Amino acid sequence: MPPASTGASTLVVAASSQPSPVADSPAPAAAATDRLEPGRPGYRRMSFALFAAGVATFALLYSTQALLPAVSASLGATAGQASWTVSAATGALALCVLPMSALSERFGRRQMMTASLTVAVLVGLLVPFAPSLGWLIALRAVQGAALAGLPASAMAYLAEEVRPKALVAAIGLFVAGNSIGGMSGRIVTGWIAQLWGWRAALGAVGLMALACAVVFHFMIPKARNFTPGTLNPKALARTVGDHLSDPLLRRLYAIGALFMTVFGAVYTVIGYRLVEAPFNLPQGVVGSIFLVYLVGTVSSAAAGKLVARLGRRGALYLAVSTTAAGLLLSLSDRLAAVLLGLVLITAGFFAGHAVASSSVSRTATKGRAQASALYQSAYYLGSSAGGTLGAVAFHSGGWTGTVALGLFAVLGVVSITLYGSRAARAERLRTSPVAAVRA
């Protein structure tokens, strides 16, 4: 099972070998001799280019999250208002993932990634000069929409250009870039904001992303195995409709959204709590809290073993229990307890996300790329909703309100999983006369 990223989702690379619902005819399978692998020319360049793209994407996407208290103080905004600088970006990305994945089938993965990253970086260089909160939110929404083209295309590019035996390692480097970008962007902005203000911090992220974009442009090899197709909106709509009519896929999409609602709420609001009494931490230290994300790398990697030992639903129950325990522990006024709570929340979230996202690939029998794109949309909509609702809850009821929202979302995951267990049991009884007699 591939590890989950900090906001990056897991696209199903196997989908590229199937007929695309947005093209009139599928691309022919690439000859093994045309594909990249370790030791062959271009593999290292490709890996480094996509690593850089992953760093830029998630550094930009969540660049304002660690800065929300400073943005609120500077622009006179409440936590709920400032949270839209994060929610607008993730929400726009959620809405644009599916159409961007369709466009990449027509115009090419490399072209789509290059265009998306270029537009996002240019907007990122404008963001520090936003004259008002409204302009800042608008620019962040444009940035999120532009960034949707990169995760929508990167996995398909890897599936087409890399030999199957080297695919997991290549994806791992891209996901590592996602994780490092998401974490380092928050840490860098926290420390720079403490020294020179939040605008300088956003400018630094923009320059870092620009350097990554230049590396990507000059390092990414040309696609040798992509065959463009003609857009077929009716076929795309039919495939999406089939996925949304599948009860199990709907449950998995809801689980991904609810997990991300918890995560988005906690990490959008935690900065406000830690800069206030009784903690009174400086902005740089608050930004460094995001080092906890490293726990997610471990828990997502361990999710495969959990599923093998406990089953998919058992792993989900363990993930939600860990998340709930972390939420309750974070209510303490002791910093060590709050940090331990964040560790548990992060571990539970990443494990749950890894289980849900990988289950999508096993459930969808056709149009897997679109099934994964729908999961991405639900995932980022959950992030957007969690960030905004978590800030509103914090404004109304303090950290207790944010925790209550998180526990409500966790209860939703438990309810959906229980319902799925009962539905699966009922289906087995319906299709197995022996089981029905024994029941």
C-alpha positions as CSV (number, residue, x, y, z in Angstrom):
1,M,0.0,0.0,0.0
2,P,1.5,3.3,-0.9
3,P,1.8,5.8,1.9
4,A,-0.6,8.7,2.1
5,S,0.7,12.1,1.6
6,T,-0.1,15.4,3.6
7,G,-2.9,16.3,1.5
8,A,-1.8,14.5,-1.5
9,S,-4.0,11.8,-2.5
10,T,-3.3,8.4,-3.9
11,L,-4.2,8.1,-7.6
12,V,-4.5,4.6,-9.0
13,V,-1.7,4.2,-11.5
14,A,-3.1,0.9,-12.9
15,A,-5.9,2.9,-14.4
16,S,-3.8,4.2,-17.3
17,S,-3.6,0.8,-18.9
18,Q,-7.4,0.7,-19.2
19,P,-9.6,2.4,-21.8
20,S,-10.1,6.0,-20.7
21,P,-13.7,7.2,-20.4
22,V,-12.6,10.6,-21.7
23,A,-11.0,9.3,-24.9
24,D,-12.6,7.6,-27.9
25,S,-9.9,4.9,-27.8
26,P,-7.3,3.8,-25.2
27,A,-3.7,4.5,-25.6
28,P,-1.7,1.4,-26.6
29,A,0.3,-0.2,-23.8
30,A,3.8,1.1,-23.7
31,A,6.6,-1.3,-24.7
32,A,8.7,-2.4,-21.8
33,T,11.8,-1.3,-23.5
34,D,10.5,2.3,-23.7
35,R,9.9,2.6,-20.0
36,L,12.1,4.1,-17.4
37,E,13.7,2.2,-14.5
38,P,16.6,2.7,-12.1
39,G,19.9,2.7,-13.9
40,R,18.4,3.8,-17.2
41,P,18.9,7.3,-18.7
42,G,16.1,9.7,-17.6
43,Y,14.9,7.8,-14.5
44,R,16.9,9.8,-12.0
45,R,15.9,13.1,-13.8
46,M,12.2,12.1,-13.8
47,S,12.3,11.1,-10.1
48,F,14.0,14.4,-9.1
49,A,11.7,16.5,-11.3
50,L,8.5,15.0,-9.7
51,F,10.0,15.2,-6.2
52,A,10.5,18.9,-6.9
53,A,7.0,19.3,-8.3
54,G,5.5,17.6,-5.2
55,V,7.4,19.9,-2.9
56,A,6.2,23.0,-4.7
57,T,2.6,21.8,-5.0
58,F,2.0,21.2,-1.3
59,A,4.2,24.0,0.0
60,L,1.9,26.4,-2.0
61,L,-1.4,24.6,-1.2
62,Y,-1.1,25.0,2.5
63,S,1.2,28.0,2.7
64,T,-1.2,30.1,4.8
65,Q,-2.2,27.5,7.3
66,A,0.6,28.1,9.8
67,L,0.2,31.9,9.3
68,L,-3.5,32.2,10.1
69,P,-3.1,34.0,13.5
70,A,-0.7,36.5,11.9
71,V,-3.1,37.0,9.0
72,S,-6.0,37.6,11.4
73,A,-4.0,40.2,13.4
74,S,-2.8,42.0,10.3
75,L,-6.0,42.1,8.3
76,G,-8.4,42.3,11.3
77,A,-10.1,39.0,10.4
78,T,-11.6,36.4,12.6
79,A,-10.4,32.8,12.6
80,G,-13.3,31.8,10.5
81,Q,-12.6,34.5,7.9
82,A,-8.8,33.9,7.8
83,S,-9.4,30.1,7.4
84,W,-10.8,30.8,3.9
85,T,-7.3,31.4,2.7
86,V,-6.7,27.7,3.2
87,S,-10.3,26.4,2.4
88,A,-10.5,28.4,-0.9
89,A,-7.3,26.7,-2.2
90,T,-8.3,23.2,-1.2
91,G,-11.9,23.6,-2.3
92,A,-10.9,24.9,-5.7
93,L,-8.5,22.0,-6.1
94,A,-11.3,19.6,-5.1
95,L,-13.6,21.0,-7.8
96,C,-11.0,21.0,-10.5
97,V,-9.3,17.6,-10.1
98,L,-11.7,15.7,-12.3
99,P,-11.8,18.1,-15.2
100,M,-8.0,18.5,-15.0
101,S,-7.6,14.7,-15.2
102,A,-9.8,14.7,-18.3
103,L,-7.8,17.5,-20.0
104,S,-4.5,15.6,-19.3
105,E,-5.9,12.7,-21.4
106,R,-6.2,15.1,-24.3
107,F,-3.2,17.4,-24.0
108,G,-0.7,15.3,-22.2
109,R,0.5,14.7,-18.7
110,R,3.8,16.6,-19.0
111,Q,2.1,19.6,-20.6
112,M,-0.6,19.7,-17.9
113,M,1.8,19.4,-15.1
114,T,4.0,22.2,-16.5
115,A,1.1,24.5,-17.1
116,S,-0.4,23.9,-13.7
117,L,2.8,24.4,-11.8
118,T,3.7,27.6,-13.8
119,V,0.3,29.3,-13.2
120,A,0.3,28.3,-9.5
121,V,3.8,29.7,-9.0
122,L,3.0,32.9,-10.7
123,V,0.0,33.4,-8.5
124,G,2.1,32.4,-5.5
125,L,4.4,35.3,-6.3
126,L,1.4,37.7,-6.3
127,V,-0.2,36.4,-3.1
128,P,2.1,38.3,-0.7
129,F,0.9,41.6,-2.3
130,A,-2.8,41.0,-1.8
131,P,-4.2,44.3,-0.5
132,S,-7.1,42.8,1.4
133,L,-8.4,39.5,2.8
134,G,-10.8,39.3,-0.1
135,W,-8.0,39.5,-2.7
136,L,-5.9,37.0,-0.7
137,I,-8.8,34.5,-0.7
138,A,-9.4,35.0,-4.4
139,L,-5.8,34.5,-5.3
140,R,-5.6,31.4,-3.2
141,A,-8.7,30.0,-5.0
142,V,-7.0,30.5,-8.4
143,Q,-3.9,28.9,-7.0
144,G,-5.8,25.8,-5.8
145,A,-7.5,25.4,-9.1
146,A,-4.2,25.6,-11.0
147,L,-2.6,23.1,-8.6
148,A,-5.3,20.5,-9.4
149,G,-3.7,19.7,-12.7
150,L,-0.5,18.3,-11.1
151,P,-1.8,15.5,-8.9
152,A,-4.3,14.7,-11.6
153,S,-1.5,14.0,-14.1
154,A,1.5,12.9,-12.1
155,M,0.5,9.4,-11.3
156,A,-0.8,8.8,-14.9
157,Y,2.6,10.0,-16.2
158,L,4.4,7.6,-13.9
159,A,2.2,4.7,-14.9
160,E,2.9,5.4,-18.6
161,E,6.6,6.1,-18.4
162,V,8.0,3.9,-15.7
163,R,8.4,0.1,-15.7
164,P,5.9,-1.6,-13.4
165,K,8.6,-3.1,-11.1
166,A,10.0,0.4,-10.5
167,L,6.7,2.1,-10.2
168,V,6.3,1.9,-6.4
169,A,9.7,3.5,-5.8
170,A,8.9,6.3,-8.3
171,I,5.5,7.0,-6.6
172,G,7.2,6.9,-3.2
173,L,9.5,9.8,-4.3
174,F,6.6,11.8,-5.5
175,V,4.7,11.2,-2.3
176,A,7.8,12.1,-0.3
177,G,7.9,15.4,-2.2
178,N,4.2,16.0,-1.2
179,S,5.0,15.3,2.4
180,I,8.1,17.4,2.6
181,G,6.5,20.3,0.7
182,G,3.5,20.3,3.0
183,M,5.6,20.1,6.1
184,S,8.4,22.4,5.1
185,G,6.1,25.1,3.7
186,R,4.4,25.4,7.1
187,I,7.7,25.4,9.1
188,V,9.4,27.9,6.8
189,T,6.5,30.3,6.9
190,G,6.3,30.1,10.6
191,W,9.8,31.1,11.3
192,I,10.0,33.8,8.6
193,A,6.7,35.3,9.7
194,Q,8.1,35.6,13.2
195,L,11.1,37.6,11.9
196,W,9.6,39.6,9.0
197,G,5.9,39.1,8.9
198,W,3.4,36.8,7.1
199,R,3.8,38.5,3.7
200,A,7.5,37.9,3.6
201,A,6.8,34.3,4.6
202,L,4.4,33.8,1.7
203,G,7.0,35.4,-0.6
204,A,9.6,32.9,0.6
205,V,7.3,30.0,-0.2
206,G,6.6,31.5,-3.7
207,L,10.4,31.7,-4.4
208,M,10.9,28.2,-3.1
209,A,8.2,27.0,-5.4
210,L,9.7,28.9,-8.3
211,A,13.0,27.2,-7.8
212,C,11.2,23.8,-7.8
213,A,9.3,24.7,-10.9
214,V,12.5,25.6,-12.8
215,V,14.0,22.2,-11.7
216,F,10.9,20.4,-12.9
217,H,10.9,22.2,-16.3
218,F,14.4,21.3,-17.1
219,M,14.6,17.8,-15.5
220,I,11.3,16.2,-16.5
221,P,11.8,13.8,-19.5
222,K,9.5,14.1,-22.5
223,A,6.6,11.6,-22.5
224,R,7.3,8.7,-24.9
225,N,4.3,6.6,-24.2
226,F,1.4,9.0,-24.2
227,T,-1.2,8.9,-26.9
228,P,-3.7,11.7,-26.9
229,G,-7.4,11.0,-27.0
230,T,-10.5,12.9,-28.0
231,L,-12.5,14.3,-25.1
232,N,-15.7,12.4,-24.5
233,P,-17.7,14.2,-21.9
234,K,-20.6,11.8,-22.1
235,A,-18.4,8.8,-21.4
236,L,-16.8,10.7,-18.5
237,A,-20.2,11.6,-17.0
238,R,-21.4,8.0,-17.4
239,T,-18.3,6.7,-15.6
240,V,-18.6,9.2,-12.8
241,G,-22.3,8.4,-12.4
242,D,-21.5,4.7,-12.1
243,H,-18.9,5.4,-9.4
244,L,-21.3,7.6,-7.5
245,S,-24.1,5.0,-7.7
246,D,-21.8,2.4,-6.1
247,P,-22.7,2.2,-2.3
248,L,-19.2,1.1,-1.2
249,L,-17.5,3.8,-3.2
250,R,-19.8,6.4,-1.8
251,R,-19.0,5.2,1.7
252,L,-15.2,5.4,1.0
253,Y,-15.6,8.9,-0.4
254,A,-17.5,10.0,2.8
255,I,-14.9,8.4,5.0
256,G,-12.1,10.2,3.3
257,A,-13.9,13.5,3.5
258,L,-14.7,13.0,7.2
259,F,-11.2,12.0,8.2
260,M,-9.9,15.1,6.4
261,T,-12.5,17.3,8.1
262,V,-11.0,16.3,11.4
263,F,-7.4,16.9,10.2
264,G,-8.3,20.2,8.4
265,A,-10.1,21.6,11.5
266,V,-7.3,20.6,13.9
267,Y,-4.4,22.0,11.9
268,T,-6.2,25.1,10.8
269,V,-7.0,26.1,14.4
270,I,-4.1,24.8,16.4
271,G,-2.0,27.8,15.7
272,Y,-4.6,30.1,17.3
273,R,-4.7,28.0,20.4
274,L,-0.9,27.7,20.8
275,V,-0.2,31.5,20.4
276,E,-2.7,32.2,23.2
277,A,-2.6,31.6,27.0
278,P,-1.6,29.3,28.6
279,F,0.9,28.4,25.9
280,N,1.9,31.7,24.4
281,L,4.2,30.1,21.8
282,P,6.0,32.3,19.2
283,Q,5.0,32.0,15.6
284,G,8.1,30.1,14.6
285,V,7.6,27.4,17.2
286,V,4.0,27.1,16.2
287,G,5.1,26.4,12.6
288,S,7.5,23.8,13.8
289,I,4.5,21.8,15.3
290,F,4.0,20.6,11.7
291,L,7.0,18.3,12.2
292,V,4.3,16.0,13.7
293,Y,3.4,15.2,10.1
294,L,6.4,12.8,10.1
295,V,4.3,10.5,12.2
296,G,1.9,10.2,9.3
297,T,4.6,8.7,7.1
298,V,5.0,5.9,9.6
299,S,1.3,5.3,10.2
300,S,0.4,5.3,6.6
301,A,3.2,2.8,5.8
302,A,1.9,0.6,8.6
303,A,-1.6,0.7,7.3
304,G,-1.0,-2.3,5.0
305,K,0.1,-4.5,7.9
306,L,-2.9,-3.3,9.9
307,V,-5.3,-4.3,7.1
308,A,-3.6,-7.7,6.7
309,R,-4.0,-8.3,10.5
310,L,-7.4,-6.6,11.3
311,G,-9.1,-6.3,7.9
312,R,-10.1,-3.1,6.3
313,R,-12.9,-2.3,8.7
314,G,-10.8,-3.3,11.7
315,A,-8.0,-1.0,10.6
316,L,-10.6,1.8,10.2
317,Y,-11.9,1.3,13.7
318,L,-8.3,1.4,15.1
319,A,-7.7,4.6,13.1
320,V,-10.8,6.4,14.3
321,S,-10.1,5.3,17.9
322,T,-6.6,6.7,17.8
323,T,-7.9,9.9,16.3
324,A,-10.6,10.3,18.9
325,A,-8.1,9.6,21.7
326,G,-5.9,12.3,20.3
327,L,-8.8,14.8,20.2
328,L,-9.7,14.2,23.8
329,L,-6.1,14.4,25.0
330,S,-5.6,17.7,23.2
331,L,-8.2,19.3,25.5
332,S,-5.5,19.4,28.2
333,D,-3.8,22.7,29.1
334,R,-0.4,20.9,29.3
335,L,1.7,21.4,26.2
336,A,3.1,17.8,26.3
337,A,-0.4,16.4,26.4
338,V,-1.5,18.6,23.5
339,L,1.5,17.5,21.4
340,L,0.8,13.9,22.2
341,G,-2.8,14.4,21.1
342,L,-1.6,15.9,17.8
343,V,0.6,12.8,17.3
344,L,-2.3,10.5,17.8
345,I,-4.6,12.6,15.6
346,T,-2.0,12.6,12.9
347,A,-1.3,8.9,13.1
348,G,-5.0,8.0,13.1
349,F,-5.8,10.3,10.2
350,F,-3.0,9.0,7.9
351,A,-3.8,5.4,8.6
352,G,-7.5,5.9,7.9
353,H,-6.8,7.9,4.8
354,A,-4.4,5.2,3.5
355,V,-7.0,2.5,4.1
356,A,-9.8,4.4,2.5
357,S,-7.9,5.6,-0.6
358,S,-6.4,2.2,-1.3
359,S,-9.8,0.6,-0.9
360,V,-11.1,2.8,-3.7
361,S,-8.6,1.1,-6.1
362,R,-9.8,-2.3,-5.1
363,T,-13.4,-1.5,-5.4
364,A,-13.5,0.2,-8.8
365,T,-13.5,-2.3,-11.6
366,K,-13.3,0.2,-14.4
367,G,-12.5,3.9,-14.7
368,R,-10.1,3.7,-11.7
369,A,-8.5,7.0,-12.5
370,Q,-11.9,8.7,-12.2
371,A,-12.8,6.8,-9.1
372,S,-9.6,8.1,-7.5
373,A,-10.2,11.6,-8.8
374,L,-13.6,11.5,-7.0
375,Y,-11.9,10.4,-3.8
376,Q,-9.5,13.3,-4.2
377,S,-12.4,15.7,-4.6
378,A,-14.2,14.4,-1.5
379,Y,-10.9,14.5,0.4
380,Y,-10.1,18.1,-0.4
381,L,-13.7,19.2,0.1
382,G,-13.4,17.7,3.6
383,S,-10.2,19.7,4.1
384,S,-12.0,22.9,3.0
385,A,-15.0,22.2,5.1
386,G,-12.9,21.2,8.1
387,G,-10.8,24.3,8.0
388,T,-13.7,26.7,7.8
389,L,-16.0,24.8,10.3
390,G,-13.2,24.2,12.7
391,A,-12.4,27.9,12.8
392,V,-16.0,28.8,13.3
393,A,-16.3,26.3,16.1
394,F,-13.1,27.7,17.7
395,H,-14.5,31.2,17.5
396,S,-17.8,30.1,19.1
397,G,-16.6,27.6,21.7
398,G,-12.8,27.7,21.8
399,W,-10.7,24.6,21.3
400,T,-13.5,22.5,22.9
401,G,-15.7,23.5,20.0
402,T,-13.1,22.4,17.5
403,V,-12.7,19.1,19.3
404,A,-16.5,18.6,19.4
405,L,-16.6,19.1,15.6
406,G,-13.7,16.5,15.2
407,L,-15.5,14.0,17.4
408,F,-18.7,14.4,15.4
409,A,-16.8,13.7,12.2
410,V,-15.1,10.6,13.9
411,L,-18.6,9.4,14.9
412,G,-19.6,9.7,11.2
413,V,-16.7,7.5,10.2
414,V,-17.7,4.9,12.8
415,S,-21.4,5.0,11.7
416,I,-20.5,4.6,8.0
417,T,-18.1,1.7,8.8
418,L,-20.7,-0.1,11.0
419,Y,-23.3,0.4,8.3
420,G,-20.9,-1.1,5.7
421,S,-20.2,-4.1,7.9
422,R,-24.0,-4.8,8.2
423,A,-24.5,-4.3,4.5
424,A,-21.7,-6.7,3.7
425,R,-23.1,-9.3,6.1
426,A,-26.6,-8.9,4.6
427,E,-25.1,-9.4,1.1
428,R,-23.3,-12.5,2.2
429,L,-26.5,-14.0,3.7
430,R,-28.4,-13.1,0.5
431,T,-25.9,-14.7,-1.8
432,S,-25.0,-17.7,0.4
433,P,-27.9,-20.1,1.3
434,V,-25.6,-22.0,3.7
435,A,-24.7,-18.8,5.5
436,A,-28.4,-17.8,5.6
437,V,-29.4,-21.2,7.2
438,R,-26.6,-20.9,9.8
439,A,-27.7,-17.3,10.5
